[in-house]
Amino acid sequence: MSESCNIKKEPVPFKARLRTWEFWKPILFTALGGLGGFLYYRFVGCASGTCAITSNPYASIAFGGFLGFFIVNRPCAC
């Protein structure tokens, strides 16, 4: 593993962190992923009910939210 992934940052106060893009980006992408999951359930979905993810709206939203969060916070994204 390269040395560039071991970046040490100084702690930032919580109120100052609330104003940064790094704080809001995972929240925004998780919400957008959940919305995308719901839209996939609504318009594509699985009518027979045999599909594990797309037959249940809650599972579709959770799966889409997870994908949105994982895209932003991928492992060792330096």
C-alpha contacts under 8 A as a table, 3 or more apart, distances in Angstrom:
res1	aa1	res2	aa2	distance
1	M	5	C	7.69
2	S	5	C	6.25
3	E	6	N	5.62
4	S	7	I	6.36
4	S	78	C	6.92
5	C	76	C	6.28
5	C	77	A	7.66
5	C	78	C	5.48
12	V	16	A	6.66
12	V	17	R	6.24
13	P	16	A	5.42
13	P	17	R	6.19
14	F	17	R	4.93
14	F	18	L	6.28
15	K	18	L	5.26
15	K	19	R	7.16
16	A	19	R	5.61
16	A	20	T	7.22
17	R	20	T	5.39
17	R	23	F	6.47
18	L	23	F	6.16
18	L	24	W	7.54
19	R	23	F	7.52
20	T	23	F	5.60
20	T	24	W	6.89
21	W	24	W	5.22
21	W	25	K	5.75
22	E	25	K	5.55
22	E	26	P	7.51
23	F	26	P	6.80
23	F	27	I	7.51
24	W	27	I	5.27
24	W	28	L	6.03
25	K	28	L	5.16
25	K	29	F	6.11
25	K	72	V	7.35
26	P	29	F	5.21
26	P	30	T	5.95
26	P	68	G	7.78
26	P	69	F	5.65
26	P	72	V	6.03
26	P	73	N	7.19
27	I	30	T	5.22
27	I	31	A	6.22
27	I	69	F	7.59
28	L	31	A	5.20
28	L	32	L	6.15
29	F	32	L	4.93
29	F	33	G	5.89
29	F	65	G	7.52
29	F	68	G	4.94
29	F	69	F	5.91
29	F	72	V	7.06
30	T	33	G	5.02
30	T	34	G	6.14
30	T	64	G	7.59
30	T	65	G	4.43
30	T	66	F	6.60
30	T	67	L	7.51
30	T	68	G	4.68
30	T	69	F	4.81
31	A	34	G	5.06
31	A	35	L	6.19
31	A	65	G	6.16
31	A	68	G	7.56
32	L	35	L	4.99
32	L	36	G	6.07
32	L	65	G	7.12
32	L	68	G	6.78
33	G	36	G	4.95
33	G	37	G	6.09
33	G	61	I	7.44
33	G	63	F	7.99
33	G	64	G	4.39
33	G	65	G	4.30
33	G	66	F	7.17
33	G	67	L	6.34
33	G	68	G	4.43
33	G	69	F	7.52
34	G	37	G	4.95
34	G	38	F	6.21
34	G	60	S	7.45
34	G	61	I	4.34
34	G	62	A	6.22
34	G	63	F	7.27
34	G	64	G	4.63
34	G	65	G	4.16
34	G	66	F	7.84
34	G	68	G	7.51
35	L	38	F	5.10
35	L	39	L	6.16
35	L	61	I	6.67
35	L	64	G	7.34
35	L	65	G	7.78
36	G	39	L	5.06
36	G	40	Y	6.08
36	G	61	I	7.52
36	G	64	G	6.17
37	G	40	Y	5.06
37	G	41	Y	6.23
37	G	57	P	7.99
37	G	60	S	4.79
37	G	61	I	4.63
37	G	62	A	7.48
37	G	63	F	6.72
37	G	64	G	4.39
37	G	65	G	7.25
38	F	41	Y	4.98
38	F	42	R	6.07
38	F	57	P	6.17
38	F	60	S	5.86
38	F	61	I	5.23
38	F	64	G	7.76
39	L	42	R	4.95
39	L	43	F	5.98
39	L	44	V	7.86
40	Y	43	F	5.47
40	Y	44	V	5.25
40	Y	45	G	6.11
40	Y	54	T	7.52
40	Y	60	S	7.52
41	Y	44	V	5.67
41	Y	45	G	4.16
41	Y	46	C	7.49
41	Y	54	T	5.30
41	Y	55	S	7.04
41	Y	56	N	7.50
41	Y	57	P	6.04
41	Y	60	S	6.20
42	R	45	G	5.90
42	R	57	P	7.97
45	G	54	T	4.90
45	G	55	S	6.03
46	C	49	G	5.82
46	C	50	T	7.21
46	C	51	C	6.04
46	C	54	T	5.63
46	C	55	S	5.02
47	A	55	S	6.94
48	S	51	C	7.65
48	S	55	S	7.73
49	G	52	A	7.82
49	G	55	S	5.00
49	G	56	N	7.95
50	T	55	S	6.85
51	C	54	T	5.74
51	C	55	S	5.42
52	A	55	S	6.21
52	A	56	N	7.39
52	A	59	A	7.98
53	I	56	N	6.08
53	I	57	P	7.97
53	I	59	A	5.33
53	I	60	S	5.45
53	I	63	F	7.56
54	T	57	P	6.82
54	T	59	A	7.09
54	T	60	S	5.56
55	S	60	S	7.89
56	N	59	A	5.39
56	N	60	S	6.32
57	P	60	S	5.05
57	P	61	I	6.13
58	Y	61	I	5.14
58	Y	62	A	6.09
59	A	62	A	5.09
59	A	63	F	5.95
60	S	63	F	5.17
60	S	64	G	6.03
61	I	64	G	5.17
61	I	65	G	6.00
62	A	65	G	5.07
62	A	66	F	6.08
63	F	66	F	5.09
63	F	67	L	6.26
64	G	67	L	5.11
64	G	68	G	6.15
65	G	68	G	5.04
65	G	69	F	6.11
66	F	69	F	5.11
66	F	70	F	5.96
67	L	70	F	5.01
67	L	71	I	6.07
68	G	71	I	5.32
68	G	72	V	6.69
69	F	72	V	5.41
69	F	73	N	6.11
70	F	73	N	5.05
70	F	74	R	5.36
71	I	74	R	5.68
73	N	77	A	7.03
74	R	77	A	5.78
